[in-house]
Amino acid sequence: MALLKSKDVKKLNDSERETKLKELRMELIRASVTANKASAKTKEIKRAISRLITFNKSTREALNNK
């Protein structure tokens, strides 16, 4: 579920991106509780979260510049 590519992020609308971000944050919490150290799963979840945040920030800046 954590595998989320930038082309997939572009296909989502605003509300879907927000819900996906909340889901990924909860999944990250669950994964970090079960594992004692960072695993490949937690790294991929963190990358997906950063992709979503970056895309949201860039779209907001593009709207503000218009």
N, C-alpha and C positions, 0 to 999 in steps of 0.2 A: 504494500500500500504506500510505502514511503517514497517509492521511486516516482518522481515527478519531474518531468522535463519542461524546459521553458516553452516549447511549442504547446504543451498541454496546458500550461498556465495561461497562455494567450487565448485559448479557446474558452476558458471559464469567464463567467460574468462576475460582477463585483460581489454579489451575495454568495456565490459559490466559492469564490476565493476566500472570503472571510470565514465561511464554515470549514473549508479545508484547512485553513490556518489554525483554527481552534482545535480541529481533530488532530492535526499533527503535533500541536503543543501537548495535548493530552497523551498522545502516543509516546512522545519523548519522555514525559514524566513517568509513564508506566515502564518504559524500557530502561530508564536510568535507575528505577527502584529495583528492578529484577537483576540488573547487572552491577557488579562492583566497579567496573571500569568501562571506559568508552569502547564500544564495539563498533563494528562496521554498520550495524543497524542504526545506532544513535548518530553516527556521523552522517549517514544518508538522510535521516530525518532532519538534522540540523541544516543540511544543504537545501532540502526542499523548503524549509521554513524561510531560509534566507532568500531563495528564489522568489517566493511569494511576496515577501516584504519589499524586495528590490523592485519587482514589477509594479506593486501598488504605489511605491514612491515615485517611480518614473512616470506612471500614468497621471498621478496627481500634479507633478511638475509640468507635464505637457498641457494639462488642462488650465493651469494657472498662467502659462505663457501665452495662451491664445487671447 
